[in-house]
Amino acid sequence: MDRRSIIKHAGIAGVLAAGAAPAVHAQAAIRWRLASSFPKSLDTIFGGAEVFSKQVKAMSGGKFEISVHAGGELMPPFGVVDGVQNGTVEMCHTVPYYFYGKNPAFALGSAIPFGLNARQMTAWMMHGNGRKLMNEFYAGYSMVSFAGGNTGTQMGGWFRKEIKSAADFKGLKMRLGGGLVGEVMQKLGAVPQSIPGGEIYQALEKGTIDSAEWVGPYDDQKLGFNKVAPFYYYPGWWEGGPEVDFFINQKALDGLSAENKAIIEAASAYAASDMLAKYDALNPTALKQLVAAKTKVLKFSDAVMDASFKASMEVFADNDAKSPEWKKIYADLRNFQRDQVLWFRFAEAGFDQFMAKQKL
């Protein structure tokens, strides 16, 4: 190769290198941190964030990675919203009703007593006004929500003694998932306690609390609640279909390309669907195992349900008076729910009631 050829090829290589530099810069790796409210031991609800992270990495060809940190690792489990709001972390994975104390409207983004079931919640969020209204509210905290999972209707919790009437709640120290159901239970005479999932067993074992609810058979069995409380009640009327959410800092989200924003949305949808499917797949076997281990599975009586419904409506009326954000979103949710209950009464309920009586 002569001298002129060498110079010619070197020149082309220089041009190519100069042109490639901006492209490499544009595709620079993105590294985010996600703070969870849940312990690593729960592969279902904590695992939802890991499923999400893996999807983001895969869809971005490894250029967008999100490290997942269990509750307490970066910040307290109930401190994750503050962490996202102030930009300490780019995002979190949590249950909105944990932050009821900031504003009652937070609970509407997840579950309220006698609220929507899982399918209805998804319908309201995606094809009603749910996501739009909740994100308008969350904007005040500098964050945006994406669906991060659902547990389906939960169980009503573990008790040291039977609950034969609403009067049996009086004086009970109960671990409950959010401030809203705590206010309802206070009206029934209970003493609500707010304890992260990873600390419930010890509190129940030591007698610090008299009863506790978490999610359902699979998680509850892993946490060992049946070893310290024999009575397992259903249904969890305060969590008919609780949505778990990803909260993302608004500035961090705005800094993403359109492609990466689409990846976030797709990964969250996948993780949300996967969590509910996993609970539905795993809960039946766990329930059978709990029953085999002498757990007494009991249904709340109609009288208990009626008293709980009445107390819930009183709390909702109180919230209407003290939070305009609650009042606006709650009215929309209930209007949506009326038609949902009507439809499910004919289709799902009729089918499920028949199938429950059949031997397969």
Secondary structure, 3 states (H helix, E strand, C coil): CCHHHHHHHHHHHHHHHHHHHHHHHHCCCEEEEEEECCCCCCCCCCHHHHHHHHHHHHHCCCCEEEEEECCCCCCCHHHHHHHHHCCCCCEEEECHHHHCCCCHHHHHHCCCCCCCCHHHHHHHHHHCCHHHHHHHHHHHHCEEEEEEEECCCCCCEEECCCCCCHHHHCCCEEECCCHHHHHHHHHCCCEEECCCHHHHHHHHHHCCCCEECCCCHHHHHHHCHHHCCCEEEECCCCCCCCEEEEEEEHHHHHCCCHHHHHHHHHHHHHHHHHHHHHHHHHHHHHHHHHHHCCCEEEECCHHHHHHHHHHHHHHHHHHHHHCHHHHHHHHHHHHHHHHHHHHHHHCHHHHHHHHHCCCC
